[in-house]
């Protein structure tokens, strides 16, 4: 998260996915660019959210206007075939 807070110019270049775990009980935020894929981290560990609203709140705080909501099993579906959610 620290990386995104200080590099807000790149937000428009990133594909941001909110990944719902099995049963939609936990959520993670995945960031993708042309070369890398990484999870939003806090204190060196992937950050987990207990609700979709909590994950969206973090993205809104960073200035993100849209993100994709995907099930963990569907993460390999290209962004062009998914619907983005407005935050």
PDB file of N, CA, C and O in Angstrom:
ATOM      1  N   UNK A   1       0.824  -1.182   0.000  1.00  0.00           N
ATOM      2  CA  UNK A   1       0.000   0.000   0.000  1.00  0.00           C
ATOM      3  C   UNK A   1       0.869   1.245   0.000  1.00  0.00           C
ATOM      4  O   UNK A   1       0.550   2.235  -0.659  1.00  0.00           O
ATOM      5  N   UNK A   2       1.956   1.194   0.733  1.00  0.00           N
ATOM      6  CA  UNK A   2       2.875   2.320   0.800  1.00  0.00           C
ATOM      7  C   UNK A   2       3.351   2.701  -0.601  1.00  0.00           C
ATOM      8  O   UNK A   2       3.474   3.883  -0.922  1.00  0.00           O
ATOM      9  N   UNK A   3       3.617   1.696  -1.428  1.00  0.00           N
ATOM     10  CA  UNK A   3       4.090   1.946  -2.791  1.00  0.00           C
ATOM     11  C   UNK A   3       3.037   2.703  -3.598  1.00  0.00           C
ATOM     12  O   UNK A   3       3.377   3.641  -4.319  1.00  0.00           O
ATOM     13  N   UNK A   4       1.780   2.317  -3.492  1.00  0.00           N
ATOM     14  CA  UNK A   4       0.727   2.989  -4.246  1.00  0.00           C
ATOM     15  C   UNK A   4       0.449   4.391  -3.724  1.00  0.00           C
ATOM     16  O   UNK A   4       0.142   5.289  -4.508  1.00  0.00           O
ATOM     17  N   UNK A   5       0.551   4.592  -2.425  1.00  0.00           N
ATOM     18  CA  UNK A   5       0.315   5.917  -1.855  1.00  0.00           C
ATOM     19  C   UNK A   5       1.295   6.942  -2.400  1.00  0.00           C
ATOM     20  O   UNK A   5       0.942   8.106  -2.590  1.00  0.00           O
ATOM     21  N   UNK A   6       2.528   6.509  -2.652  1.00  0.00           N
ATOM     22  CA  UNK A   6       3.564   7.435  -3.102  1.00  0.00           C
ATOM     23  C   UNK A   6       3.757   7.431  -4.606  1.00  0.00           C
ATOM     24  O   UNK A   6       4.590   8.174  -5.124  1.00  0.00           O
ATOM     25  N   UNK A   7       3.006   6.614  -5.307  1.00  0.00           N
ATOM     26  CA  UNK A   7       3.136   6.526  -6.757  1.00  0.00           C
ATOM     27  C   UNK A   7       1.754   6.641  -7.397  1.00  0.00           C
ATOM     28  O   UNK A   7       1.401   5.837  -8.260  1.00  0.00           O
ATOM     29  N   UNK A   8       0.981   7.625  -6.983  1.00  0.00           N
ATOM     30  CA  UNK A   8      -0.394   7.756  -7.455  1.00  0.00           C
ATOM     31  C   UNK A   8      -0.481   8.044  -8.954  1.00  0.00           C
ATOM     32  O   UNK A   8      -1.529   7.815  -9.559  1.00  0.00           O
ATOM     33  N   UNK A   9       0.581   8.533  -9.557  1.00  0.00           N
ATOM     34  CA  UNK A   9       0.566   8.782 -11.002  1.00  0.00           C
ATOM     35  C   UNK A   9       0.382   7.485 -11.780  1.00  0.00           C
ATOM     36  O   UNK A   9      -0.178   7.499 -12.876  1.00  0.00           O
ATOM     37  N   UNK A  10       0.842   6.373 -11.232  1.00  0.00           N
ATOM     38  CA  UNK A  10       0.754   5.084 -11.915  1.00  0.00           C
ATOM     39  C   UNK A  10      -0.606   4.423 -11.766  1.00  0.00           C
ATOM     40  O   UNK A  10      -0.880   3.447 -12.464  1.00  0.00           O
ATOM     41  N   UNK A  11      -1.455   4.908 -10.897  1.00  0.00           N
ATOM     42  CA  UNK A  11      -2.736   4.240 -10.654  1.00  0.00           C
ATOM     43  C   UNK A  11      -3.529   4.036 -11.933  1.00  0.00           C
ATOM     44  O   UNK A  11      -4.174   3.001 -12.100  1.00  0.00           O
ATOM     45  N   UNK A  12      -3.494   4.998 -12.831  1.00  0.00           N
ATOM     46  CA  UNK A  12      -4.223   4.874 -14.085  1.00  0.00           C
ATOM     47  C   UNK A  12      -3.685   3.798 -15.003  1.00  0.00           C
ATOM     48  O   UNK A  12      -4.398   3.330 -15.891  1.00  0.00           O
ATOM     49  N   UNK A  13      -2.449   3.401 -14.806  1.00  0.00           N
ATOM     50  CA  UNK A  13      -1.820   2.378 -15.631  1.00  0.00           C
ATOM     51  C   UNK A  13      -2.040   0.973 -15.083  1.00  0.00           C
ATOM     52  O   UNK A  13      -1.776  -0.012 -15.774  1.00  0.00           O
ATOM     53  N   UNK A  14      -2.519   0.875 -13.852  1.00  0.00           N
ATOM     54  CA  UNK A  14      -2.654  -0.421 -13.199  1.00  0.00           C
ATOM     55  C   UNK A  14      -4.048  -1.003 -13.379  1.00  0.00           C
ATOM     56  O   UNK A  14      -5.041  -0.278 -13.436  1.00  0.00           O
ATOM     57  N   UNK A  15      -4.098  -2.310 -13.465  1.00  0.00           N
ATOM     58  CA  UNK A  15      -5.355  -3.035 -13.374  1.00  0.00           C
ATOM     59  C   UNK A  15      -5.488  -3.449 -11.919  1.00  0.00           C
ATOM     60  O   UNK A  15      -4.623  -4.156 -11.401  1.00  0.00           O
ATOM     61  N   UNK A  16      -6.544  -3.027 -11.252  1.00  0.00           N
ATOM     62  CA  UNK A  16      -6.747  -3.341  -9.847  1.00  0.00           C
ATOM     63  C   UNK A  16      -7.900  -4.315  -9.713  1.00  0.00           C
ATOM     64  O   UNK A  16      -9.010  -4.049 -10.176  1.00  0.00           O
ATOM     65  N   UNK A  17      -7.629  -5.447  -9.076  1.00  0.00           N
ATOM     66  CA  UNK A  17      -8.625  -6.484  -8.883  1.00  0.00           C
ATOM     67  C   UNK A  17      -8.865  -6.681  -7.398  1.00  0.00           C
ATOM     68  O   UNK A  17      -7.919  -6.799  -6.620  1.00  0.00           O
ATOM     69  N   UNK A  18     -10.118  -6.715  -7.009  1.00  0.00           N
ATOM     70  CA  UNK A  18     -10.470  -7.112  -5.647  1.00  0.00           C
ATOM     71  C   UNK A  18     -10.840  -8.587  -5.752  1.00  0.00           C
ATOM     72  O   UNK A  18     -11.838  -8.948  -6.376  1.00  0.00           O
ATOM     73  N   UNK A  19     -10.026  -9.426  -5.134  1.00  0.00           N
ATOM     74  CA  UNK A  19     -10.194 -10.868  -5.250  1.00  0.00           C
ATOM     75  C   UNK A  19     -11.000 -11.381  -4.068  1.00  0.00           C
ATOM     76  O   UNK A  19     -10.611 -11.202  -2.914  1.00  0.00           O
ATOM     77  N   UNK A  20     -12.126 -12.020  -4.364  1.00  0.00           N
ATOM     78  CA  UNK A  20     -12.962 -12.621  -3.333  1.00  0.00           C
ATOM     79  C   UNK A  20     -12.517 -14.062  -3.134  1.00  0.00           C
ATOM     80  O   UNK A  20     -12.419 -14.830  -4.091  1.00  0.00           O
ATOM     81  N   UNK A  21     -12.250 -14.420  -1.887  1.00  0.00           N
ATOM     82  CA  UNK A  21     -11.851 -15.792  -1.596  1.00  0.00           C
ATOM     83  C   UNK A  21     -13.069 -16.700  -1.651  1.00  0.00           C
ATOM     84  O   UNK A  21     -14.198 -16.239  -1.818  1.00  0.00           O
ATOM     85  N   UNK A  22     -12.824 -17.985  -1.510  1.00  0.00           N
ATOM     86  CA  UNK A  22     -13.913 -18.950  -1.534  1.00  0.00           C
ATOM     87  C   UNK A  22     -14.906 -18.586  -0.432  1.00  0.00           C
ATOM     88  O   UNK A  22     -14.522 -18.395   0.722  1.00  0.00           O
ATOM     89  N   UNK A  23     -16.158 -18.494  -0.790  1.00  0.00           N
ATOM     90  CA  UNK A  23     -17.194 -18.146   0.167  1.00  0.00           C
ATOM     91  C   UNK A  23     -17.316 -16.650   0.406  1.00  0.00           C
ATOM     92  O   UNK A  23     -18.130 -16.224   1.227  1.00  0.00           O
ATOM     93  N   UNK A  24     -16.528 -15.846  -0.289  1.00  0.00           N
ATOM     94  CA  UNK A  24     -16.569 -14.380  -0.173  1.00  0.00           C
ATOM     95  C   UNK A  24     -16.431 -13.895   1.265  1.00  0.00           C
ATOM     96  O   UNK A  24     -17.110 -12.949   1.664  1.00  0.00           O
ATOM     97  N   UNK A  25     -15.572 -14.523   2.038  1.00  0.00           N
ATOM     98  CA  UNK A  25     -15.374 -14.111   3.420  1.00  0.00           C
ATOM     99  C   UNK A  25     -14.164 -13.205   3.592  1.00  0.00           C
ATOM    100  O   UNK A  25     -14.105 -12.421   4.539  1.00  0.00           O
ATOM    101  N   UNK A  26     -13.206 -13.304   2.689  1.00  0.00           N
ATOM    102  CA  UNK A  26     -12.016 -12.457   2.732  1.00  0.00           C
ATOM    103  C   UNK A  26     -11.737 -11.909   1.339  1.00  0.00           C
ATOM    104  O   UNK A  26     -12.042 -12.543   0.330  1.00  0.00           O
ATOM    105  N   UNK A  27     -11.153 -10.724   1.307  1.00  0.00           N
ATOM    106  CA  UNK A  27     -10.840 -10.064   0.044  1.00  0.00           C
ATOM    107  C   UNK A  27      -9.392  -9.596   0.059  1.00  0.00           C
ATOM    108  O   UNK A  27      -8.861  -9.219   1.103  1.00  0.00           O
ATOM    109  N   UNK A  28      -8.762  -9.623  -1.105  1.00  0.00           N
ATOM    110  CA  UNK A  28      -7.414  -9.088  -1.288  1.00  0.00           C
ATOM    111  C   UNK A  28      -7.444  -8.170  -2.493  1.00  0.00           C
ATOM    112  O   UNK A  28      -8.317  -8.283  -3.354  1.00  0.00           O
ATOM    113  N   UNK A  29      -6.482  -7.258  -2.549  1.00  0.00           N
ATOM    114  CA  UNK A  29      -6.380  -6.364  -3.699  1.00  0.00           C
ATOM    115  C   UNK A  29      -5.128  -6.734  -4.475  1.00  0.00           C
ATOM    116  O   UNK A  29      -4.015  -6.717  -3.949  1.00  0.00           O
ATOM    117  N   UNK A  30      -5.343  -7.067  -5.742  1.00  0.00           N
ATOM    118  CA  UNK A  30      -4.246  -7.419  -6.634  1.00  0.00           C
ATOM    119  C   UNK A  30      -4.001  -6.269  -7.592  1.00  0.00           C
ATOM    120  O   UNK A  30      -4.943  -5.684  -8.128  1.00  0.00           O
ATOM    121  N   UNK A  31      -2.739  -5.949  -7.804  1.00  0.00           N
ATOM    122  CA  UNK A  31      -2.330  -4.904  -8.736  1.00  0.00           C
ATOM    123  C   UNK A  31      -1.566  -5.552  -9.881  1.00  0.00           C
ATOM    124  O   UNK A  31      -0.726  -6.426  -9.663  1.00  0.00           O
ATOM    125  N   UNK A  32      -1.862  -5.120 -11.096  1.00  0.00           N
ATOM    126  CA  UNK A  32      -1.170  -5.643 -12.283  1.00  0.00           C
ATOM    127  C   UNK A  32      -0.737  -4.478 -13.157  1.00  0.00           C
ATOM    128  O   UNK A  32      -1.458  -3.493 -13.317  1.00  0.00           O
ATOM    129  N   UNK A  33       0.452  -4.614 -13.716  1.00  0.00           N
ATOM    130  CA  UNK A  33       0.864  -3.704 -14.775  1.00  0.00           C
ATOM    131  C   UNK A  33       1.364  -4.562 -15.923  1.00  0.00           C
ATOM    132  O   UNK A  33       1.127  -5.770 -15.937  1.00  0.00           O
ATOM    133  N   UNK A  34       2.045  -3.966 -16.878  1.00  0.00           N
ATOM    134  CA  UNK A  34       2.491  -4.728 -18.056  1.00  0.00           C
ATOM    135  C   UNK A  34       3.476  -5.833 -17.721  1.00  0.00           C
ATOM    136  O   UNK A  34       3.584  -6.812 -18.459  1.00  0.00           O
ATOM    137  N   UNK A  35       4.196  -5.689 -16.615  1.00  0.00           N
ATOM    138  CA  UNK A  35       5.264  -6.643 -16.307  1.00  0.00           C
ATOM    139  C   UNK A  35       5.095  -7.414 -15.004  1.00  0.00           C
ATOM    140  O   UNK A  35       5.677  -8.489 -14.858  1.00  0.00           O
ATOM    141  N   UNK A  36       4.318  -6.902 -14.057  1.00  0.00           N
ATOM    142  CA  UNK A  36       4.276  -7.495 -12.733  1.00  0.00           C
ATOM    143  C   UNK A  36       2.846  -7.678 -12.229  1.00  0.00           C
ATOM    144  O   UNK A  36       1.914  -7.000 -12.662  1.00  0.00           O
ATOM    145  N   UNK A  37       2.712  -8.614 -11.305  1.00  0.00           N
ATOM    146  CA  UNK A  37       1.470  -8.833 -10.571  1.00  0.00           C
ATOM    147  C   UNK A  37       1.852  -8.918  -9.103  1.00  0.00           C
ATOM    148  O   UNK A  37       2.762  -9.663  -8.739  1.00  0.00           O
ATOM    149  N   UNK A  38       1.154  -8.149  -8.247  1.00  0.00           N
ATOM    150  CA  UNK A  38       1.450  -8.220  -6.821  1.00  0.00           C
ATOM    151  C   UNK A  38       0.198  -7.932  -6.023  1.00  0.00           C
ATOM    152  O   UNK A  38      -0.749  -7.321  -6.517  1.00  0.00           O
ATOM    153  N   UNK A  39       0.211  -8.383  -4.778  1.00  0.00           N
ATOM    154  CA  UNK A  39      -0.889  -8.124  -3.866  1.00  0.00           C
ATOM    155  C   UNK A  39      -0.569  -6.899  -3.028  1.00  0.00           C
ATOM    156  O   UNK A  39       0.586  -6.652  -2.679  1.00  0.00           O
ATOM    157  N   UNK A  40      -1.599  -6.141  -2.711  1.00  0.00           N
ATOM    158  CA  UNK A  40      -1.426  -5.010  -1.821  1.00  0.00           C
ATOM    159  C   UNK A  40      -0.990  -5.555  -0.461  1.00  0.00           C
ATOM    160  O   UNK A  40      -1.623  -6.452   0.097  1.00  0.00           O
ATOM    161  N   UNK A  41       0.087  -5.005   0.053  1.00  0.00           N
ATOM    162  CA  UNK A  41       0.649  -5.504   1.303  1.00  0.00           C
ATOM    163  C   UNK A  41       0.606  -4.452   2.391  1.00  0.00           C
ATOM    164  O   UNK A  41       0.524  -3.252   2.129  1.00  0.00           O
ATOM    165  N   UNK A  42       0.664  -4.935   3.609  1.00  0.00           N
ATOM    166  CA  UNK A  42       0.805  -4.080   4.773  1.00  0.00           C
ATOM    167  C   UNK A  42       1.774  -4.768   5.717  1.00  0.00           C
ATOM    168  O   UNK A  42       1.569  -5.915   6.114  1.00  0.00           O
ATOM    169  N   UNK A  43       2.823  -4.058   6.067  1.00  0.00           N
ATOM    170  CA  UNK A  43       3.879  -4.597   6.938  1.00  0.00           C
ATOM    171  C   UNK A  43       4.474  -5.882   6.371  1.00  0.00           C
ATOM    172  O   UNK A  43       4.772  -6.821   7.109  1.00  0.00           O
ATOM    173  N   UNK A  44       4.644  -5.911   5.042  1.00  0.00           N
ATOM    174  CA  UNK A  44       5.295  -7.039   4.388  1.00  0.00           C
ATOM    175  C   UNK A  44       4.436  -8.265   4.167  1.00  0.00           C
ATOM    176  O   UNK A  44       4.938  -9.299   3.726  1.00  0.00           O
ATOM    177  N   UNK A  45       3.151  -8.172   4.465  1.00  0.00           N
ATOM    178  CA  UNK A  45       2.250  -9.308   4.270  1.00  0.00           C
ATOM    179  C   UNK A  45       1.058  -8.874   3.418  1.00  0.00           C
ATOM    180  O   UNK A  45       0.632  -7.721   3.480  1.00  0.00           O
ATOM    181  N   UNK A  46       0.521  -9.807   2.620  1.00  0.00           N
ATOM    182  CA  UNK A  46      -0.671  -9.451   1.844  1.00  0.00           C
ATOM    183  C   UNK A  46      -1.783  -8.981   2.783  1.00  0.00           C
ATOM    184  O   UNK A  46      -2.070  -9.617   3.797  1.00  0.00           O
ATOM    185  N   UNK A  47      -2.395  -7.867   2.425  1.00  0.00           N
ATOM    186  CA  UNK A  47      -3.439  -7.296   3.258  1.00  0.00           C
ATOM    187  C   UNK A  47      -4.764  -7.995   2.961  1.00  0.00           C
ATOM    188  O   UNK A  47      -5.158  -8.129   1.803  1.00  0.00           O
ATOM    189  N   UNK A  48      -5.441  -8.435   4.008  1.00  0.00           N
ATOM    190  CA  UNK A  48      -6.733  -9.094   3.885  1.00  0.00           C
ATOM    191  C   UNK A  48      -7.819  -8.164   4.414  1.00  0.00           C
ATOM    192  O   UNK A  48      -7.619  -7.440   5.389  1.00  0.00           O
ATOM    193  N   UNK A  49      -8.958  -8.200   3.758  1.00  0.00           N
ATOM    194  CA  UNK A  49     -10.100  -7.383   4.161  1.00  0.00           C
ATOM    195  C   UNK A  49     -11.258  -8.317   4.468  1.00  0.00           C
ATOM    196  O   UNK A  49     -11.485  -9.291   3.750  1.00  0.00           O
ATOM    197  N   UNK A  50     -11.985  -8.020   5.529  1.00  0.00           N
ATOM    198  CA  UNK A  50     -13.110  -8.866   5.946  1.00  0.00           C
ATOM    199  C   UNK A  50     -14.401  -8.508   5.234  1.00  0.00           C
ATOM    200  O   UNK A  50     -15.389  -9.234   5.336  1.00  0.00           O
ATOM    201  N   UNK A  51     -14.403  -7.403   4.519  1.00  0.00           N
ATOM    202  CA  UNK A  51     -15.601  -7.024   3.766  1.00  0.00           C
ATOM    203  C   UNK A  51     -15.188  -6.346   2.466  1.00  0.00           C
ATOM    204  O   UNK A  51     -14.091  -5.802   2.343  1.00  0.00           O
ATOM    205  N   UNK A  52     -16.084  -6.396   1.519  1.00  0.00           N
ATOM    206  CA  UNK A  52     -15.860  -5.733   0.238  1.00  0.00           C
ATOM    207  C   UNK A  52     -15.786  -4.228   0.436  1.00  0.00           C
ATOM    208  O   UNK A  52     -14.979  -3.555  -0.205  1.00  0.00           O
ATOM    209  N   UNK A  53     -16.615  -3.700   1.314  1.00  0.00           N
ATOM    210  CA  UNK A  53     -16.598  -2.262   1.591  1.00  0.00           C
ATOM    211  C   UNK A  53     -15.247  -1.807   2.127  1.00  0.00           C
ATOM    212  O   UNK A  53     -14.768  -0.733   1.762  1.00  0.00           O
ATOM    213  N   UNK A  54     -14.632  -2.605   2.983  1.00  0.00           N
ATOM    214  CA  UNK A  54     -13.326  -2.237   3.541  1.00  0.00           C
ATOM    215  C   UNK A  54     -12.266  -2.178   2.440  1.00  0.00           C
ATOM    216  O   UNK A  54     -11.424  -1.279   2.435  1.00  0.00           O
ATOM    217  N   UNK A  55     -12.305  -3.130   1.510  1.00  0.00           N
ATOM    218  CA  UNK A  55     -11.358  -3.125   0.394  1.00  0.00           C
ATOM    219  C   UNK A  55     -11.597  -1.911  -0.501  1.00  0.00           C
ATOM    220  O   UNK A  55     -10.647  -1.248  -0.918  1.00  0.00           O
ATOM    221  N   UNK A  56     -12.863  -1.621  -0.796  1.00  0.00           N
ATOM    222  CA  UNK A  56     -13.186  -0.463  -1.622  1.00  0.00           C
ATOM    223  C   UNK A  56     -12.791   0.840  -0.940  1.00  0.00           C
ATOM    224  O   UNK A  56     -12.336   1.772  -1.603  1.00  0.00           O
ATOM    225  N   UNK A  57     -12.958   0.915   0.374  1.00  0.00           N
ATOM    226  CA  UNK A  57     -12.581   2.135   1.103  1.00  0.00           C
ATOM    227  C   UNK A  57     -11.097   2.443   0.935  1.00  0.00           C
ATOM    228  O   UNK A  57     -10.719   3.601   0.759  1.00  0.00           O
ATOM    229  N   UNK A  58     -10.257   1.414   0.990  1.00  0.00           N
ATOM    230  CA  UNK A  58      -8.819   1.612   0.803  1.00  0.00           C
ATOM    231  C   UNK A  58      -8.546   2.126  -0.601  1.00  0.00           C
ATOM    232  O   UNK A  58      -7.751   3.050  -0.776  1.00  0.00           O
ATOM    233  N   UNK A  59      -9.188   1.547  -1.598  1.00  0.00           N
ATOM    234  CA  UNK A  59      -8.985   1.993  -2.977  1.00  0.00           C
ATOM    235  C   UNK A  59      -9.463   3.427  -3.164  1.00  0.00           C
ATOM    236  O   UNK A  59      -8.798   4.218  -3.832  1.00  0.00           O
ATOM    237  N   UNK A  60     -10.607   3.767  -2.583  1.00  0.00           N
ATOM    238  CA  UNK A  60     -11.110   5.140  -2.688  1.00  0.00           C
ATOM    239  C   UNK A  60     -10.132   6.122  -2.049  1.00  0.00           C
ATOM    240  O   UNK A  60      -9.902   7.206  -2.584  1.00  0.00           O
ATOM    241  N   UNK A  61      -9.562   5.750  -0.917  1.00  0.00           N
ATOM    242  CA  UNK A  61      -8.584   6.596  -0.224  1.00  0.00           C
ATOM    243  C   UNK A  61      -7.395   6.891  -1.122  1.00  0.00           C
ATOM    244  O   UNK A  61      -6.823   7.980  -1.064  1.00  0.00           O
ATOM    245  N   UNK A  62      -7.022   5.925  -1.951  1.00  0.00           N
ATOM    246  CA  UNK A  62      -5.896   6.096  -2.863  1.00  0.00           C
ATOM    247  C   UNK A  62      -6.291   6.867  -4.121  1.00  0.00           C
ATOM    248  O   UNK A  62      -5.426   7.222  -4.923  1.00  0.00           O
ATOM    249  N   UNK A  63      -7.579   7.130  -4.302  1.00  0.00           N
ATOM    250  CA  UNK A  63      -8.030   7.864  -5.477  1.00  0.00           C
ATOM    251  C   UNK A  63      -8.453   6.985  -6.634  1.00  0.00           C
ATOM    252  O   UNK A  63      -8.633   7.478  -7.748  1.00  0.00           O
ATOM    253  N   UNK A  64      -8.616   5.700  -6.397  1.00  0.00           N
ATOM    254  CA  UNK A  64      -9.020   4.766  -7.442  1.00  0.00           C
ATOM    255  C   UNK A  64     -10.504   4.972  -7.745  1.00  0.00           C
ATOM    256  O   UNK A  64     -11.323   5.095  -6.834  1.00  0.00           O
ATOM    257  N   UNK A  65     -10.835   5.008  -9.017  1.00  0.00           N
ATOM    258  CA  UNK A  65     -12.217   5.231  -9.442  1.00  0.00           C
ATOM    259  C   UNK A  65     -12.923   3.949  -9.867  1.00  0.00           C
ATOM    260  O   UNK A  65     -14.152   3.887  -9.843  1.00  0.00           O
ATOM    261  N   UNK A  66     -12.165   2.921 -10.258  1.00  0.00           N
ATOM    262  CA  UNK A  66     -12.781   1.664 -10.671  1.00  0.00           C
ATOM    263  C   UNK A  66     -11.830   0.511 -10.402  1.00  0.00           C
ATOM    264  O   UNK A  66     -10.609   0.672 -10.393  1.00  0.00           O
ATOM    265  N   UNK A  67     -12.423  -0.660 -10.183  1.00  0.00           N
ATOM    266  CA  UNK A  67     -11.647  -1.876  -9.956  1.00  0.00           C
ATOM    267  C   UNK A  67     -12.510  -3.049 -10.406  1.00  0.00           C
ATOM    268  O   UNK A  67     -13.719  -2.912 -10.594  1.00  0.00           O
ATOM    269  N   UNK A  68     -11.882  -4.182 -10.572  1.00  0.00           N
ATOM    270  CA  UNK A  68     -12.599  -5.394 -10.950  1.00  0.00           C
ATOM    271  C   UNK A  68     -12.806  -6.250  -9.716  1.00  0.00           C
ATOM    272  O   UNK A  68     -11.902  -6.386  -8.892  1.00  0.00           O
ATOM    273  N   UNK A  69     -13.990  -6.827  -9.582  1.00  0.00           N
ATOM    274  CA  UNK A  69     -14.277  -7.785  -8.528  1.00  0.00           C
ATOM    275  C   UNK A  69     -14.254  -9.159  -9.164  1.00  0.00           C
ATOM    276  O   UNK A  69     -15.037  -9.427 -10.076  1.00  0.00           O
ATOM    277  N   UNK A  70     -13.378 -10.033  -8.707  1.00  0.00           N
ATOM    278  CA  UNK A  70     -13.247 -11.362  -9.295  1.00  0.00           C
ATOM    279  C   UNK A  70     -13.177 -12.418  -8.201  1.00  0.00           C
ATOM    280  O   UNK A  70     -12.659 -12.173  -7.112  1.00  0.00           O
ATOM    281  N   UNK A  71     -13.699 -13.577  -8.506  1.00  0.00           N
ATOM    282  CA  UNK A  71     -13.551 -14.732  -7.630  1.00  0.00           C
ATOM    283  C   UNK A  71     -12.131 -15.257  -7.804  1.00  0.00           C
ATOM    284  O   UNK A  71     -11.560 -15.142  -8.888  1.00  0.00           O
ATOM    285  N   UNK A  72     -11.563 -15.825  -6.765  1.00  0.00           N
ATOM    286  CA  UNK A  72     -10.196 -16.332  -6.824  1.00  0.00           C
ATOM    287  C   UNK A  72     -10.022 -17.308  -7.987  1.00  0.00           C
ATOM    288  O   UNK A  72      -8.969 -17.323  -8.624  1.00  0.00           O
ATOM    289  N   UNK A  73     -11.026 -18.108  -8.268  1.00  0.00           N
ATOM    290  CA  UNK A  73     -10.934 -19.098  -9.350  1.00  0.00           C
ATOM    291  C   UNK A  73     -10.994 -18.452 -10.731  1.00  0.00           C
ATOM    292  O   UNK A  73     -10.664 -19.110 -11.718  1.00  0.00           O
ATOM    293  N   UNK A  74     -11.401 -17.189 -10.838  1.00  0.00           N
ATOM    294  CA  UNK A  74     -11.570 -16.523 -12.127  1.00  0.00           C
ATOM    295  C   UNK A  74     -10.494 -15.498 -12.408  1.00  0.00           C
ATOM    296  O   UNK A  74     -10.629 -14.731 -13.361  1.00  0.00           O
ATOM    297  N   UNK A  75      -9.435 -15.449 -11.625  1.00  0.00           N
ATOM    298  CA  UNK A  75      -8.427 -14.395 -11.744  1.00  0.00           C
ATOM    299  C   UNK A  75      -7.727 -14.407 -13.105  1.00  0.00           C
ATOM    300  O   UNK A  75      -7.201 -13.378 -13.529  1.00  0.00           O
ATOM    301  N   UNK A  76      -7.711 -15.532 -13.785  1.00  0.00           N
ATOM    302  CA  UNK A  76      -7.024 -15.597 -15.078  1.00  0.00           C
ATOM    303  C   UNK A  76      -7.877 -15.124 -16.252  1.00  0.00           C
ATOM    304  O   UNK A  76      -7.401 -15.101 -17.387  1.00  0.00           O
ATOM    305  N   UNK A  77      -9.115 -14.750 -16.000  1.00  0.00           N
ATOM    306  CA  UNK A  77      -9.969 -14.213 -17.065  1.00  0.00           C
ATOM    307  C   UNK A  77      -9.471 -12.808 -17.405  1.00  0.00           C
ATOM    308  O   UNK A  77      -9.317 -11.986 -16.502  1.00  0.00           O
ATOM    309  N   UNK A  78      -9.218 -12.513 -18.674  1.00  0.00           N
ATOM    310  CA  UNK A  78      -8.700 -11.191 -19.048  1.00  0.00           C
ATOM    311  C   UNK A  78      -9.633 -10.060 -18.639  1.00  0.00           C
ATOM    312  O   UNK A  78     -10.854 -10.218 -18.629  1.00  0.00           O
ATOM    313  N   UNK A  79      -9.048  -8.926 -18.306  1.00  0.00           N
ATOM    314  CA  UNK A  79      -9.822  -7.757 -17.875  1.00  0.00           C
ATOM    315  C   UNK A  79     -10.835  -7.336 -18.931  1.00  0.00           C
ATOM    316  O   UNK A  79     -11.904  -6.829 -18.594  1.00  0.00           O
ATOM    317  N   UNK A  80     -10.513  -7.538 -20.194  1.00  0.00           N
ATOM    318  CA  UNK A  80     -11.430  -7.141 -21.268  1.00  0.00           C
ATOM    319  C   UNK A  80     -12.727  -7.924 -21.229  1.00  0.00           C
ATOM    320  O   UNK A  80     -13.714  -7.511 -21.838  1.00  0.00           O
ATOM    321  N   UNK A  81     -12.745  -9.054 -20.518  1.00  0.00           N
ATOM    322  CA  UNK A  81     -13.945  -9.874 -20.433  1.00  0.00           C
ATOM    323  C   UNK A  81     -14.660  -9.717 -19.090  1.00  0.00           C
ATOM    324  O   UNK A  81     -15.619 -10.437 -18.812  1.00  0.00           O
ATOM    325  N   UNK A  82     -14.197  -8.776 -18.254  1.00  0.00           N
ATOM    326  CA  UNK A  82     -14.811  -8.550 -16.948  1.00  0.00           C
ATOM    327  C   UNK A  82     -15.473  -7.187 -16.923  1.00  0.00           C
ATOM    328  O   UNK A  82     -15.193  -6.333 -17.764  1.00  0.00           O
ATOM    329  N   UNK A  83     -16.348  -6.991 -15.957  1.00  0.00           N
ATOM    330  CA  UNK A  83     -17.003  -5.706 -15.769  1.00  0.00           C
ATOM    331  C   UNK A  83     -16.369  -4.995 -14.583  1.00  0.00           C
ATOM    332  O   UNK A  83     -16.264  -5.566 -13.497  1.00  0.00           O
ATOM    333  N   UNK A  84     -15.949  -3.760 -14.783  1.00  0.00           N
ATOM    334  CA  UNK A  84     -15.346  -2.973 -13.699  1.00  0.00           C
ATOM    335  C   UNK A  84     -16.453  -2.383 -12.850  1.00  0.00           C
ATOM    336  O   UNK A  84     -17.524  -2.039 -13.349  1.00  0.00           O
ATOM    337  N   UNK A  85     -16.179  -2.272 -11.565  1.00  0.00           N
ATOM    338  CA  UNK A  85     -17.105  -1.645 -10.634  1.00  0.00           C
ATOM    339  C   UNK A  85     -16.650  -0.215 -10.366  1.00  0.00           C
ATOM    340  O   UNK A  85     -15.469   0.027 -10.115  1.00  0.00           O
ATOM    341  N   UNK A  86     -17.566   0.713 -10.419  1.00  0.00           N
ATOM    342  CA  UNK A  86     -17.247   2.093 -10.062  1.00  0.00           C
ATOM    343  C   UNK A  86     -17.226   2.194  -8.552  1.00  0.00           C
ATOM    344  O   UNK A  86     -18.124   1.692  -7.875  1.00  0.00           O
ATOM    345  N   UNK A  87     -16.204   2.842  -8.026  1.00  0.00           N
ATOM    346  CA  UNK A  87     -16.088   2.937  -6.572  1.00  0.00           C
ATOM    347  C   UNK A  87     -16.740   4.190  -6.085  1.00  0.00           C
ATOM    348  O   UNK A  87     -16.750   4.454  -4.883  1.00  0.00           O
TER     349      UNK A  87
END
